Every structure is written in C-alpha cells, then in structure tokens.
Amino acid sequence: MSEKLLSIKEVAEHLKISEEEVKRLVDIGEIPAYKIGGTFLRFRKEQIDAIRSEIDEVEEHEPEHAKPVLDERGRPTHHLSDLEMEIKRREPAVGQYDYSAAEKLRDFIYFNDFYILSFAVIGILLFLIFRR
C-alpha cells in the first residue's frame, strides 16, 4: 500500500504556520517536498513529523520571555547567522524533487487517466469508422 502524502494545507496546519510560509520554506530547502504531476507539492508525513519535533525541541529550550525578532516584513528572522544562511542557500536541496522515471510515469497516468482513456476511445472509434 502506498503512503499518503500531505498537501500544503495539511503541512501548514500540522506545523501551525501559513501556507505561504510552507511554500517559502520549500523554496529555501528547509522542508523537503515532492512535485507530483509537475504541479502539486506533496510532503511525506514522517519528514514533516521530524521537522515538527525539531520545532518542539527549540520551543522547549527557549525562555518564556524570548520573543522572535521580526524582519522588515514582520516575519520572524531565522535562527542561523548570515554566514550559515549563505552556506545553506548555496547547498542544493538534496532529494527535494528527486523521483524516478517510473514514479513520474505513475503520477502522469494517475493525474491524466481521463485524458488517456478518452484518446484511446476516440482512436478506437476512428479506427472502426475508417477501417474500410
């Protein structure tokens, strides 16, 4: 049985952040994501659970009075230094969109099965009409 992948909305609810923040974290490589059908971002539950546990650990060790420092857009700043962030930006997001040709084909068929079936039926009908 294949595993159920999470949507952006489900991840946002699980991590208690906005959907836009999830997309931003995927873009910078903080959250591993998988592109399904060339369009849809999906996430593995165990990877999101690991991120959630990291967040919980950081929150446990933070003093109660500590408030996050906000940047010019009102978003919390990252806990890494500028040098660490620059190194992180230069590193490729390993495994972020990596999946095999068989998985790509399976996803293509899954998301386009109606069109594939329609073309097959039309092809059979055209063959039957013009077969003289």
PLY file of the C-alpha trace (Angstrom):
ply
format ascii 1.0
element vertex 132
property float x
property float y
property float z
element edge 131
property int vertex1
property int vertex2
end_header
0.00 0.00 0.00
1.42 3.38 -0.94
1.84 6.08 1.66
-0.45 9.10 1.75
1.41 12.31 1.01
0.38 15.53 2.71
-0.80 18.65 0.90
0.47 22.18 1.58
-2.63 22.92 3.64
-2.16 19.82 5.82
1.51 20.66 6.41
0.63 24.26 7.31
-1.91 23.03 9.85
0.50 20.45 11.26
3.36 22.95 11.68
0.99 25.78 12.70
2.25 28.17 10.02
0.67 29.72 6.92
0.57 28.02 3.53
2.73 30.83 2.11
5.33 30.16 4.80
5.34 26.46 3.86
5.98 27.40 0.21
8.76 29.77 1.23
10.41 27.10 3.38
10.23 24.65 0.47
11.84 27.25 -1.82
14.81 27.73 0.51
15.13 23.98 1.13
14.09 23.89 4.78
11.22 21.47 4.09
11.68 18.53 1.69
8.89 18.40 -0.89
7.96 16.30 -3.89
6.41 17.63 -7.06
3.61 15.37 -8.23
2.35 15.64 -11.79
4.72 18.54 -12.37
2.42 20.87 -10.41
1.37 19.68 -6.97
3.71 19.87 -3.98
3.36 16.96 -1.60
5.17 16.04 1.60
6.00 12.82 3.44
4.38 12.67 6.87
7.45 11.25 8.64
9.64 14.11 7.35
7.11 16.72 8.50
6.83 14.97 11.89
10.63 15.20 12.24
10.51 18.93 11.48
7.68 19.35 13.99
9.71 17.58 16.68
12.68 19.89 15.95
10.40 22.90 16.36
9.08 21.49 19.64
12.64 20.95 20.94
13.61 24.53 20.11
10.47 25.85 21.79
11.18 23.76 24.93
14.64 25.27 25.36
13.53 28.83 24.63
12.87 31.05 27.64
9.25 32.11 28.05
10.06 35.81 27.74
12.01 35.41 24.49
10.16 36.87 21.56
11.27 36.32 17.97
12.97 39.23 16.25
10.95 40.34 13.24
12.36 41.45 9.90
11.09 44.40 7.81
8.14 42.33 6.55
7.06 41.31 10.03
8.24 37.70 9.69
10.39 36.05 12.36
14.08 36.08 11.47
15.91 32.82 11.06
17.91 31.33 13.92
21.01 30.87 11.71
23.67 33.51 11.28
24.11 35.33 7.95
27.10 33.15 7.07
25.19 29.95 7.88
22.24 31.16 5.78
24.55 31.93 2.83
26.08 28.44 3.04
22.58 26.93 3.26
21.47 28.88 0.17
24.43 27.58 -1.83
23.80 23.95 -0.90
21.41 22.14 -3.21
18.24 20.90 -1.60
19.08 17.21 -1.70
16.21 14.96 -2.69
13.74 17.79 -2.86
12.25 16.91 -6.26
14.06 13.64 -6.92
11.92 10.75 -8.01
12.40 8.00 -10.57
11.07 7.79 -14.12
8.68 5.03 -13.04
7.24 7.30 -10.33
6.92 10.15 -12.82
5.07 7.86 -15.25
2.78 6.56 -12.49
1.97 10.13 -11.41
1.37 11.19 -15.03
-1.08 8.32 -15.54
-2.76 8.99 -12.19
-3.36 12.69 -12.91
-4.20 12.26 -16.62
-6.10 8.95 -16.70
-9.30 10.56 -18.01
-7.50 12.10 -20.99
-5.60 8.89 -21.77
-8.81 6.86 -21.70
-10.61 9.47 -23.83
-7.89 9.42 -26.51
-7.99 5.60 -26.56
-11.77 5.54 -27.03
-11.60 8.19 -29.77
-8.82 6.24 -31.50
-10.84 3.01 -31.44
-13.94 4.81 -32.75
-11.95 6.44 -35.59
-10.45 3.06 -36.47
-13.91 1.47 -36.60
-15.33 4.30 -38.73
-12.50 4.45 -41.31
-11.39 0.79 -41.49
-12.79 0.02 -44.99
0 1
1 2
2 3
3 4
4 5
5 6
6 7
7 8
8 9
9 10
10 11
11 12
12 13
13 14
14 15
15 16
16 17
17 18
18 19
19 20
20 21
21 22
22 23
23 24
24 25
25 26
26 27
27 28
28 29
29 30
30 31
31 32
32 33
33 34
34 35
35 36
36 37
37 38
38 39
39 40
40 41
41 42
42 43
43 44
44 45
45 46
46 47
47 48
48 49
49 50
50 51
51 52
52 53
53 54
54 55
55 56
56 57
57 58
58 59
59 60
60 61
61 62
62 63
63 64
64 65
65 66
66 67
67 68
68 69
69 70
70 71
71 72
72 73
73 74
74 75
75 76
76 77
77 78
78 79
79 80
80 81
81 82
82 83
83 84
84 85
85 86
86 87
87 88
88 89
89 90
90 91
91 92
92 93
93 94
94 95
95 96
96 97
97 98
98 99
99 100
100 101
101 102
102 103
103 104
104 105
105 106
106 107
107 108
108 109
109 110
110 111
111 112
112 113
113 114
114 115
115 116
116 117
117 118
118 119
119 120
120 121
121 122
122 123
123 124
124 125
125 126
126 127
127 128
128 129
129 130
130 131
